[in-house]
Amino acid sequence: MAQFLDALKNLASESGVAQFFTGSWQNLIMIAVACVLLWLGIKKGFEPLLMVPIAFGMLLANLPGANLAVHYHDIPEFIQLIKGNLIDGTTGQPLSAGLLDWLYLGVKAGIYPPLIFLGIGAMTDFSPLIARPSSFILGAAAQLGIFGAFLMAMLLGFDPQAAGSIGIIGGADGPTAILTTSILKPSLLGPIAVAAYSYMALVPIIQPPIMKALTTKKERAVVMETLRPVSKKEKILFPIMVTVVVSLILPSAGVLVGCLMLGNLLKECGVTERLSKMAQNELCNIVTLMLGLSVGATTNGKTFLTLDTLKIVLLGLIAFSVGTAGGVLFGKLMYVVTKGKVNPLIGSAGVSAVPMAARVSQKVGQQENPSNFLLMHAMGPNVSGVIGSAVAAGVLLAMIPH
């Protein structure tokens, strides 16, 4: 009987519930955060395809005693992990590689983000950008937030690698932020991924006040001319030309831009329909799930809840806001140059949140003028922003030693 009671006592003392009261309060907070993110993804529909896997990975990583968090930040550490040479700081016992550690290898090796870009390319129509090449300017202007946040992070004492990883949040492009951070500062992957996807999901809340503050009622009511038709030949040549030009000028951006354009070429060429559908559906869905789950599993409370994390979240918001403002201000410039033919609201879509940012431009424009249809016009800067964020990431990777 005494042995049975001792067994029950040991079971109780080693349970996750008991560990909540022995120094794991950080995990309890992170579980609450995970539940909030799950609510936002499921109930509010904020980027659910990534918000739900990331939040559930966060939940798994913070269950006390379950030992499900990702245990390494670089490949040499992973090798030590699978050899049993990494030690748990709490128990003093060797850690073993689990499912989430193996899935995270795809993040660290830079495999998942380019594959997601392949799927995005297969789902993207670049016709609005081809029809109005000046949209490239608005997409580039929206990347000002990236470099502004980079400089601010440096002033706040972050090293160049961390500052570059923080700055990329301003592009509102989750896969790009993850790839850049996994190369420059893997230890910050959790907070940066959560911040990047949270701000992507909150585009309809964050952007409209900035857009309205920087434009007049007259500017917001501008009705733009219908875009010209784009030929099939143009659609086929565009991804090939963009890949060649970007890769020659900035090789470090070649993998993201190349995969994005390959996906688009599969869609537009007309002879690879099966591959295009696979990239849009099965491949993109599988990789999205593995990416979200493994990234969420890096957010263990003991390493996540720090002052630096709060700084990252704040700087990410500033970066995203500055990027939105940059796009709108350049839109105002185009409004002046074209003598009122360009609605400045489409500039806010220059961030890389496709197609949500373009929909926000459409919504705000229709609030001023119900007959206004800005969606296709805003899609030009929006898809340009996808290219722009990849190029900005390439610039940071080329500038910053890693």
C-alpha positions in Angstrom: 0.0 0.0 0.0 2.9 2.4 0.9 4.5 1.7 -2.5 1.3 2.5 -4.2 0.9 5.8 -2.4 4.5 6.6 -3.2 3.9 5.9 -6.8 0.8 8.2 -6.8 2.9 10.9 -5.0 5.6 10.7 -7.7 3.0 10.8 -10.4 1.5 13.9 -8.9 4.8 15.7 -8.3 6.0 15.0 -11.9 2.8 16.1 -13.6 2.5 19.3 -15.6 0.0 20.7 -13.1 2.6 20.5 -10.3 5.2 22.1 -12.5 3.1 25.1 -13.0 3.8 25.9 -9.3 7.5 25.2 -9.4 8.9 27.9 -11.6 6.9 27.4 -14.8 4.7 30.5 -14.6 6.1 31.7 -17.9 4.6 28.6 -19.6 1.2 29.3 -18.1 1.3 32.8 -19.6 2.3 31.5 -23.0 -0.5 28.9 -22.9 -2.9 31.8 -22.3 -1.4 33.7 -25.2 -1.7 30.6 -27.4 -5.4 30.4 -26.5 -5.9 34.1 -27.5 -4.2 33.5 -30.8 -6.3 30.4 -31.4 -9.4 32.5 -30.7 -8.2 35.2 -33.2 -7.6 32.6 -35.9 -10.7 30.5 -35.4 -13.3 33.0 -34.2 -12.1 36.2 -35.9 -10.6 34.5 -39.0 -7.2 36.4 -38.7 -4.8 34.5 -41.0 -6.2 31.2 -39.7 -4.0 29.0 -42.0 -0.9 30.1 -40.1 -2.3 31.5 -36.9 -3.9 28.2 -35.8 -0.8 26.0 -36.4 1.5 28.6 -34.8 -0.7 29.0 -31.8 -1.1 25.2 -31.3 2.7 24.8 -31.6 3.0 27.5 -28.9 0.6 25.5 -26.8 2.6 22.3 -27.2 5.9 24.0 -26.4 4.6 25.3 -23.1 2.9 22.3 -21.7 5.1 21.7 -18.5 6.9 18.4 -18.5 5.8 17.5 -22.1 9.2 18.6 -23.4 7.8 19.4 -26.8 9.5 22.7 -27.5 12.2 23.0 -30.2 15.5 22.5 -28.5 18.0 24.0 -30.9 18.7 27.1 -32.9 21.3 26.1 -35.5 22.4 22.9 -37.3 25.4 22.1 -35.1 23.1 22.2 -32.1 20.7 19.9 -33.9 23.5 17.4 -34.5 24.4 17.5 -30.8 20.7 17.0 -30.0 20.4 13.8 -32.1 23.6 12.5 -30.5 22.2 13.1 -27.1 24.7 15.7 -26.1 22.3 18.6 -25.3 21.3 18.7 -21.7 18.0 19.9 -20.2 18.8 22.9 -18.0 15.9 22.0 -15.6 16.4 18.2 -15.2 20.0 17.8 -16.1 19.1 14.9 -18.4 20.0 14.6 -22.1 17.4 15.9 -24.5 16.2 13.7 -27.4 15.1 14.9 -30.8 11.3 14.8 -31.2 8.9 15.4 -34.1 8.9 19.2 -33.7 12.7 19.3 -33.7 12.8 17.4 -37.0 10.1 19.6 -38.5 12.0 22.8 -37.4 14.9 21.5 -39.5 12.9 22.6 -42.6 12.8 26.2 -41.1 16.5 26.3 -40.2 17.6 24.9 -43.5 15.5 27.5 -45.3 13.2 25.0 -47.1 9.7 26.0 -46.0 9.6 29.7 -46.9 10.7 29.3 -50.5 8.1 26.5 -51.0 5.4 28.7 -49.6 6.5 31.4 -52.1 6.2 28.8 -54.8 2.5 28.2 -53.8 1.9 32.0 -53.5 3.3 32.5 -57.0 0.9 29.9 -58.3 -2.0 31.7 -56.7 -1.0 35.2 -57.8 -2.1 37.2 -60.8 0.5 39.8 -61.7 -1.6 41.3 -64.4 -2.4 44.5 -62.4 1.4 45.1 -61.9 2.2 44.4 -65.6 -0.6 46.7 -66.7 0.7 49.5 -64.5 4.4 49.1 -63.9 4.5 52.3 -61.8 3.0 50.1 -59.0 6.5 48.9 -58.4 7.3 52.3 -56.9 4.5 51.9 -54.4 5.6 48.4 -53.5 9.1 49.7 -53.0 8.0 52.6 -50.9 6.1 50.3 -48.5 9.5 48.7 -47.6 10.7 51.9 -46.0 9.3 50.5 -42.7 11.8 47.6 -42.9 14.9 49.8 -43.1 13.4 52.4 -40.6 12.9 49.6 -38.0 16.3 48.2 -38.7 17.9 51.6 -37.8 15.7 52.0 -34.7 16.6 48.5 -33.5 20.3 49.3 -33.9 19.8 52.5 -31.8 18.0 50.5 -29.1 21.1 48.3 -28.8 20.2 45.2 -30.9 23.1 43.7 -32.9 22.9 44.0 -36.7 21.6 40.4 -37.1 18.8 41.0 -34.6 18.0 44.4 -36.1 17.7 43.0 -39.6 15.4 40.3 -38.4 13.2 42.8 -36.6 13.1 45.2 -39.5 11.8 42.6 -41.9 8.5 42.4 -39.9 7.7 45.7 -41.6 7.2 43.9 -44.9 4.1 42.1 -43.5 5.5 38.9 -45.1 5.6 36.0 -42.7 7.7 33.5 -44.8 10.2 36.2 -45.7 10.5 37.2 -42.0 11.0 33.5 -41.0 13.7 32.9 -43.6 15.6 36.0 -42.8 15.5 35.4 -39.1 16.4 31.8 -39.4 19.6 32.9 -41.2 20.5 36.0 -39.2 19.2 35.4 -35.6 17.5 32.0 -35.1 17.1 32.6 -31.3 14.5 35.4 -32.2 12.5 33.3 -34.6 9.6 32.8 -32.2 8.8 36.4 -31.3 9.5 37.7 -34.8 7.2 35.0 -36.4 4.4 35.7 -34.0 4.7 39.5 -34.5 4.9 39.2 -38.3 1.8 37.0 -38.6 -0.1 38.9 -35.9 0.4 42.2 -37.8 -0.5 40.5 -41.1 -3.7 39.4 -39.5 -4.4 42.8 -38.0 -4.0 44.7 -41.4 -7.8 45.6 -41.4 -7.4 47.2 -38.0 -4.0 48.9 -38.2 -4.0 50.3 -41.7 -7.3 52.3 -42.1 -6.5 54.9 -39.4 -3.1 55.6 -41.0 -4.6 55.8 -44.5 -7.3 58.2 -43.4 -4.8 60.4 -41.4 -2.5 60.9 -44.4 -5.2 61.5 -47.2 -8.0 63.9 -47.8 -11.6 63.0 -48.5 -11.1 64.2 -52.1 -8.1 61.9 -52.6 -9.8 58.9 -51.1 -12.8 59.4 -53.5 -10.7 59.3 -56.7 -12.0 56.8 -59.3 -9.1 55.3 -61.3 -9.3 54.3 -65.0 -9.7 50.7 -65.9 -6.5 48.8 -66.3 -5.5 47.7 -69.9 -5.7 44.1 -70.8 -2.6 42.0 -70.4 -1.6 39.5 -73.0 -0.6 35.9 -72.3 2.8 36.5 -73.7 3.4 39.3 -71.2 2.2 37.0 -68.3 4.7 34.3 -69.4 7.6 36.6 -69.9 7.1 38.6 -66.7 8.2 35.8 -64.2 11.2 34.9 -66.3 12.4 38.5 -66.6 11.9 39.3 -63.0 13.8 36.2 -61.9 16.8 37.0 -64.1 16.9 40.7 -63.3 16.6 40.3 -59.5 19.0 37.3 -59.3 21.6 39.1 -61.3 21.3 42.3 -59.2 20.8 40.7 -55.8 21.6 37.0 -55.7 20.7 36.6 -52.1 17.0 37.3 -53.0 17.1 34.8 -55.8 15.7 31.8 -53.9 12.5 33.6 -52.8 11.9 35.6 -55.9 12.8 32.5 -58.1 10.3 30.3 -56.3 7.6 33.0 -56.4 8.1 33.4 -60.1 8.3 29.7 -60.9 4.9 29.2 -59.2 3.5 32.0 -61.3 5.0 30.6 -64.5 3.4 27.2 -63.7 0.1 29.1 -63.5 0.4 31.3 -66.6 2.2 29.1 -69.1 -0.9 26.9 -69.7 0.9 23.5 -70.0 1.6 22.7 -66.3 -1.9 22.9 -64.8 -1.4 19.8 -62.6 1.8 21.3 -61.1 0.2 24.6 -60.6 -2.8 23.1 -58.7 -0.4 21.0 -56.7 1.7 24.0 -55.7 -1.5 26.0 -54.8 -3.1 23.3 -52.8 -1.3 20.2 -51.5 2.3 21.5 -51.4 1.4 24.9 -49.9 -1.0 23.4 -47.3 1.4 20.8 -46.1 4.4 23.2 -45.9 2.2 25.9 -44.2 1.2 23.4 -41.5 4.7 22.2 -40.8 6.1 25.7 -40.8 3.4 27.1 -38.5 3.6 24.2 -36.0 7.4 24.1 -35.8 7.8 27.9 -35.5 5.1 28.0 -32.8 7.1 25.3 -30.9 10.1 27.7 -30.6 8.1 30.0 -28.3 8.9 28.4 -24.9 7.9 30.9 -22.1 11.2 30.8 -20.4 13.0 32.2 -23.4 10.1 34.0 -25.0 9.0 36.3 -22.2 11.8 38.8 -22.1 12.1 42.6 -22.4 13.6 42.1 -25.9 10.4 40.3 -27.0 8.4 43.4 -26.0 10.8 45.6 -27.9 10.5 43.4 -31.0 6.7 43.5 -30.9 6.7 47.3 -30.6 9.4 47.8 -33.3 7.4 45.4 -35.5 4.3 47.6 -35.1 6.3 50.7 -35.9 7.9 49.0 -39.0 4.5 47.9 -40.3 3.0 51.4 -39.7 5.9 53.2 -41.4 5.6 50.8 -44.3 1.9 51.6 -44.7 2.6 55.3 -44.4 5.4 55.2 -46.9 3.2 53.5 -49.5 0.4 56.1 -48.9 2.7 59.1 -49.1 4.2 57.9 -52.4 0.6 57.3 -53.6 0.0 61.0 -52.8 3.0 61.9 -54.8 1.7 59.9 -57.8 -1.7 61.6 -57.3 0.0 65.0 -57.7 2.2 63.8 -60.7 -0.7 62.3 -62.6 -3.0 65.3 -61.7 -5.4 63.3 -59.7 -5.6 60.1 -61.6 -4.1 57.8 -58.9 -5.9 57.2 -55.7 -3.3 57.4 -52.9 -5.1 54.6 -50.9 -3.6 51.9 -53.2 -0.2 52.8 -51.8 -1.1 51.2 -48.5 -1.4 47.8 -50.3 2.4 48.0 -51.0 3.0 45.8 -47.9 3.1 42.1 -48.7 -0.1 41.0 -47.0 -1.8 39.5 -50.1 -4.7 40.1 -50.8 -5.8 41.5 -47.5 -4.1 44.8 -47.9 -5.6 45.3 -51.3 -9.0 44.6 -49.8 -8.5 47.2 -47.2 -7.7 49.8 -49.9 -10.9 48.8 -51.6 -13.0 49.1 -48.4 -11.6 52.5 -47.3 -12.1 53.8 -50.9 -15.7 52.7 -51.0 -16.5 54.3 -47.7 -15.8 57.7 -49.4 -17.2 56.8 -52.8 -19.5 53.7 -53.1 -18.9 53.6 -56.9 -15.2 53.3 -56.4 -13.5 49.9 -57.2 -9.9 50.0 -56.2 -9.3 46.3 -55.7 -7.5 45.5 -59.0 -5.6 48.8 -58.9 -4.4 48.0 -55.3 -3.4 44.5 -56.3 -0.6 46.0 -58.4 1.3 47.5 -55.4 0.2 44.5 -53.3 1.9 41.8 -55.5 4.8 44.3 -56.0 5.1 44.3 -52.2 5.7 40.5 -52.2 8.6 41.0 -54.6 9.8 44.1 -52.7 9.9 42.3 -49.3 11.9 39.5 -50.8 14.3 42.0 -52.3 14.5 43.9 -49.0 15.4 40.6 -47.3 18.1 40.0 -49.9 19.5 43.4 -49.3 19.7 42.8 -45.5 21.2 39.3 -46.0 23.8 40.8 -48.3 24.7 43.7 -45.9 24.7 41.9 -42.6 27.3 39.2 -41.9 25.9 35.8 -40.8 
